Amino acid sequence: QVQLVESGGGLVQPGGSLRLSCAASGIVFSIYTMAWYRQAPGKQRELVAGISSSGITNYAASVKDRFTISRDNAKNTVYLQMNSLKPEDTAVYYCNSVVSGIPQGRWGQGTQVTVSS
């Protein structure tokens, strides 16, 4: 059974940085595209960034040049480095494995990111 555990969220001032981690188990991590999503209050969950099994990355326009997704296949972990954070980045952040653009696993508990002064 796939398990996804996100961590690293918190309260940060605008312009600050956070690094999120997502540890995956129950899958052959290295063969999957992995992605970060976020859901703000009252809004639908949206794709933030993805990284393929070969390391090709893609980003939502709203986070490009500020966020960086990476992965460590030896640790079955995907990361999201978030810089120059804005209040509109406030959301619960989730990770998941992706096949043909569709999230595959059961969603984890997510990690809350709050950007506020």
C-alpha positions in Angstrom: 0.0 0.0 0.0 1.3 3.4 -1.0 2.1 5.8 1.8 3.0 9.4 1.4 4.3 11.5 4.3 4.8 15.2 3.8 6.8 17.4 6.1 8.6 20.7 6.4 5.7 23.2 6.3 5.3 26.1 8.7 4.8 29.8 9.2 7.1 32.0 7.2 7.2 35.7 6.4 6.8 36.9 2.8 10.1 36.6 1.0 11.2 33.7 3.1 12.0 30.1 2.2 10.9 26.6 3.2 11.9 23.1 2.1 9.2 20.5 1.9 9.9 16.7 2.0 7.7 13.8 0.9 8.7 10.3 1.9 7.1 7.6 -0.2 6.7 3.9 0.6 4.9 1.0 -1.0 5.9 1.9 -4.6 8.9 1.5 -6.8 9.7 5.1 -6.3 12.4 5.5 -8.9 10.1 4.7 -11.9 7.4 7.2 -11.1 6.8 10.8 -11.9 6.3 12.5 -8.6 4.5 15.8 -8.1 3.7 18.4 -5.5 0.1 19.8 -5.3 -1.4 22.4 -3.0 -4.9 23.3 -1.9 -5.8 26.7 -0.4 -8.9 27.2 1.6 -12.0 27.3 -0.6 -10.0 26.4 -3.7 -9.4 23.2 -5.7 -6.2 21.3 -5.4 -3.7 22.4 -8.0 -0.5 21.1 -9.5 2.6 23.0 -8.3 5.5 21.0 -9.7 6.4 17.6 -11.1 9.6 15.6 -11.7 9.8 12.6 -14.0 11.8 9.4 -13.3 14.6 10.9 -15.4 14.6 14.2 -13.6 12.7 16.3 -16.1 10.8 19.0 -14.2 7.8 21.2 -14.8 6.2 24.0 -12.8 3.0 26.0 -12.5 3.5 29.4 -13.9 2.8 30.9 -10.5 5.8 29.3 -8.9 8.3 29.1 -11.8 11.7 30.6 -10.9 10.8 30.5 -7.2 10.3 26.8 -6.4 12.5 23.9 -7.2 11.4 20.2 -7.2 14.0 17.5 -6.8 14.1 13.8 -5.8 16.4 11.3 -4.1 15.6 7.9 -5.3 17.9 6.3 -2.7 15.7 7.8 0.0 12.4 7.5 -1.8 11.9 11.2 -1.2 10.8 14.1 -3.3 11.6 17.7 -2.2 10.2 21.1 -2.9 12.4 24.1 -2.2 10.3 27.2 -2.0 12.0 30.6 -2.1 10.6 34.1 -2.3 7.4 33.0 -0.7 4.2 35.0 -1.1 1.0 35.1 0.9 -0.8 33.5 -2.1 1.5 30.4 -1.6 -0.4 29.7 1.6 -2.0 26.3 1.3 -1.7 22.7 2.4 0.9 21.0 0.2 0.7 17.4 -0.9 2.8 15.0 -2.9 1.7 12.1 -5.1 2.9 9.7 -7.7 1.6 10.5 -11.2 0.8 8.5 -14.2 -0.4 10.2 -17.4 -1.1 13.3 -15.4 -3.3 11.6 -12.9 -2.4 11.3 -9.2 -2.2 7.7 -8.3 -1.9 7.2 -4.6 -4.1 8.0 -1.6 -3.4 11.5 -0.5 -1.4 11.9 2.6 -2.1 14.4 5.4 -0.2 17.2 3.7 1.9 19.9 5.3 0.6 23.4 6.0 2.5 26.3 4.6 1.4 29.8 5.8 3.1 32.9 4.4 2.2 35.9 6.6 3.8 38.8 8.3 
